[in-house]
Amino acid sequence: MSHLHFHFVDEGETSRHWPVVTWSLIVVNIAVYLAMLWSPTDYDVLVREYALTPDDAQWWQYLSSSFMHGGILHLAGNLFFLLVLGDNVEDVLGPLPFLALYLLGGVAGDGLMVAVNPHLAVPSLGASGCIATVAGAYAVLFWNSMMEVDACIGWIAFQVPVPALLFLMMLLGADVWLTAKHAGVLGPGGGINYVAHGVGFVVGLAAGAWVLGHGAVGRYRRLREGHLFFGYLPADLESPPRSRAGARRGR
């Protein structure tokens, strides 16, 4: 009997600031799920009103659908990845850019899905596109973070350390490939919205590469404190001046 699962290895990369947006998003997603569960309004009515159905898409559904989930496992899986990946990405970007990226990735994926599937009558819901965006940013910003893949083949159990970039590419690369292969067209019967995942991941990769290229990660490694709202993004964020004593010791 064979099985495979993974967990993150703590390499000392802990959050420096309390991830207010990450935790707020977790709370909001749980609150929306419970509100739908306990609502006197029929679940199917809520889905028609707030989930995103391409053949009858409304502007507010691009946002509301990202906070809806089809079941407890769907919710738990998404929030697990948000909790594990989101705090570090928010640390580098700061709360406001992190929230903007989270929402932008979800809207971008849904936008392409609706544009190329205008007659699809299957509703789409879930935060997967947004969280794929966070995963893409994490894959670039913390590419050398390690994850351990625990594998068991027959009676032999072993662990394989895998760089975060490689693991997340394997996890979401298939969705990117399917999105490109089918030009964003989904099947008529529903299932996983791989377009939202694929587009979100690419948006996250691009955003992470931009941030990396503008020195935010270097400032994150060098400085203890970033900007209250914009993390380590401001280009004028500099190292604190060296003390005279430190300067004398360095000579």
C-alpha positions in Angstrom: 0.0 0.0 0.0 1.4 3.4 -1.0 0.5 6.9 0.2 1.9 10.4 -0.1 1.5 13.5 1.9 3.6 16.6 2.8 4.3 19.1 5.5 6.3 22.3 5.7 9.7 22.3 7.3 10.3 25.2 9.7 13.5 26.9 8.4 13.3 29.8 10.8 11.2 32.0 8.5 8.6 33.1 11.0 6.3 36.1 10.7 7.6 39.3 12.1 4.2 41.0 12.3 0.8 39.7 13.2 -0.8 38.8 9.8 -3.9 40.9 10.2 -5.2 40.4 6.7 -4.5 36.7 6.5 -6.4 36.0 9.7 -9.2 38.5 8.8 -9.7 36.6 5.5 -9.8 33.3 7.4 -12.4 34.7 9.8 -14.5 36.1 7.0 -14.5 32.9 5.0 -15.6 30.9 8.0 -18.3 33.5 8.9 -19.7 33.4 5.3 -19.7 29.6 5.3 -21.6 29.5 8.7 -24.0 32.2 7.5 -24.9 30.2 4.4 -25.2 27.0 6.5 -27.6 28.6 9.0 -29.4 31.0 6.6 -33.2 30.6 6.4 -32.7 31.2 2.6 -32.3 28.0 0.6 -28.7 27.2 -0.2 -29.4 27.0 -4.0 -30.9 30.5 -3.9 -27.8 31.8 -2.3 -25.6 30.1 -4.8 -27.5 31.6 -7.7 -27.4 35.1 -6.2 -23.7 35.2 -5.0 -21.7 32.5 -6.8 -20.4 33.3 -10.2 -22.2 31.7 -13.1 -20.7 32.7 -16.5 -24.0 32.8 -18.4 -25.5 35.2 -15.9 -22.5 36.9 -14.2 -23.1 40.0 -12.1 -20.4 42.3 -11.0 -20.6 41.6 -7.3 -20.3 37.9 -7.9 -16.6 38.3 -8.8 -16.0 39.2 -5.2 -18.7 37.4 -3.3 -18.0 34.0 -5.0 -14.5 34.0 -3.6 -15.8 33.9 0.0 -18.2 31.0 -0.6 -17.4 27.3 -0.3 -19.2 24.1 -1.2 -18.5 22.2 1.9 -16.4 21.9 5.0 -13.5 20.1 3.3 -13.4 22.7 0.5 -13.2 25.4 3.1 -10.7 23.7 5.3 -8.3 22.9 2.4 -8.3 26.5 1.2 -7.8 28.0 4.6 -5.0 25.6 5.4 -3.0 26.9 2.5 -3.9 30.5 3.3 -2.8 30.0 6.9 0.5 28.3 5.9 1.5 30.6 3.0 -0.3 33.9 3.7 1.5 35.2 6.7 4.9 35.2 5.1 3.7 36.8 1.9 1.8 39.4 3.9 5.0 40.1 5.9 6.9 41.0 2.8 4.1 42.9 0.9 2.4 44.5 3.9 -1.3 44.3 4.6 -2.7 46.5 1.8 -0.7 45.1 -1.1 -1.3 41.6 0.1 -5.1 42.1 0.2 -5.0 43.8 -3.2 -3.0 40.8 -4.7 -5.3 38.3 -3.0 -8.4 39.9 -4.6 -6.8 40.7 -7.9 -5.8 37.1 -8.5 -9.3 35.8 -7.8 -10.9 38.4 -10.1 -8.4 37.8 -12.9 -9.0 34.0 -12.9 -12.8 34.5 -12.8 -12.6 37.2 -15.4 -10.9 34.8 -17.9 -13.2 32.0 -17.0 -16.3 34.1 -17.7 -14.8 35.6 -20.9 -14.1 32.2 -22.5 -17.1 30.3 -21.1 -19.9 32.8 -21.6 -22.6 30.1 -22.0 -21.5 27.9 -19.0 -24.4 27.5 -16.6 -22.4 26.0 -13.8 -21.7 28.2 -10.8 -18.2 28.7 -9.6 -17.4 29.4 -5.9 -14.4 29.2 -3.6 -11.2 31.1 -2.6 -9.0 28.7 -4.6 -8.1 31.3 -7.2 -7.1 33.9 -4.6 -5.1 31.3 -2.6 -3.4 30.1 -5.8 -2.2 33.7 -6.2 -0.8 33.7 -2.7 0.9 30.4 -3.5 2.5 31.8 -6.7 3.9 34.8 -4.8 5.2 32.5 -2.0 6.9 30.2 -4.6 8.9 33.1 -5.8 9.5 35.1 -2.6 10.4 32.0 -0.6 11.6 29.7 -3.3 14.3 28.2 -1.1 11.9 27.3 1.7 11.8 23.5 2.1 8.9 21.2 2.3 9.2 17.5 3.2 7.2 15.0 1.2 6.5 11.9 3.3 6.1 8.9 1.2 5.3 5.2 1.9 5.8 2.6 -0.8 4.9 -0.8 0.5 6.7 -1.2 3.9 9.3 1.5 3.1 8.7 5.0 4.4 10.9 7.9 3.6 11.0 11.7 3.4 12.1 13.8 0.5 12.9 17.5 1.0 11.5 19.6 -1.9 12.0 23.3 -2.5 8.8 25.4 -2.2 9.1 26.6 -5.7 9.3 23.1 -7.1 6.5 21.7 -4.9 4.1 24.5 -5.7 4.9 24.3 -9.4 4.0 20.6 -9.2 0.9 21.3 -7.2 -0.5 24.1 -9.4 1.5 23.6 -12.6 -1.1 21.2 -14.0 -3.8 23.8 -13.7 -1.7 26.3 -15.5 -1.0 23.8 -18.2 -4.7 22.8 -18.5 -5.7 26.5 -18.7 -3.2 27.1 -21.6 -4.0 23.8 -23.3 -7.8 24.4 -23.4 -7.5 28.2 -23.8 -9.5 28.7 -20.6 -12.4 26.6 -21.7 -14.0 24.4 -19.0 -16.1 21.3 -19.5 -19.9 21.6 -19.3 -20.3 19.3 -16.4 -18.6 21.3 -13.7 -15.8 20.1 -11.5 -12.6 21.9 -10.5 -12.2 25.4 -11.9 -8.6 25.0 -13.0 -8.8 28.3 -14.9 -9.1 30.3 -11.6 -6.2 28.2 -10.1 -4.0 28.6 -13.2 -4.5 32.3 -13.7 -4.2 33.0 -10.0 -0.9 31.1 -9.8 0.5 33.0 -12.8 -0.6 36.3 -11.3 1.1 35.4 -8.0 4.3 34.4 -9.8 4.4 37.6 -11.7 3.7 39.7 -8.6 6.4 37.8 -6.6 8.9 38.3 -9.4 8.2 42.0 -9.6 8.6 42.4 -5.8 11.8 40.3 -5.8 13.2 42.5 -8.6 12.4 45.7 -6.7 14.4 44.7 -3.7 11.6 44.0 -1.2 12.9 40.6 -0.2 16.4 42.0 0.3 15.0 44.7 2.6 13.0 42.0 4.4 16.1 40.0 5.0 18.1 43.0 6.2 15.6 45.0 8.3 13.5 44.1 11.2 10.7 46.6 10.6 9.0 47.5 7.4 6.3 50.0 6.5 3.1 49.6 8.6 0.8 49.2 5.6 3.2 48.4 2.7 5.7 46.0 4.3 9.1 46.1 2.5 7.8 47.5 -0.8 8.8 51.2 -0.5 12.0 51.8 -2.5 13.1 54.4 0.0 13.1 51.9 2.9 16.7 51.8 4.0 18.8 50.2 6.6 19.1 52.0 9.9 22.4 54.0 10.2 25.3 52.2 11.8 26.3 53.4 15.2 29.7 55.0 15.7 30.8 52.2 18.0 29.9 49.7 15.4 31.7 51.7 12.8 34.9 51.8 15.0 34.7 48.1 15.6 34.5 47.5 11.9 37.8 49.3 11.1 
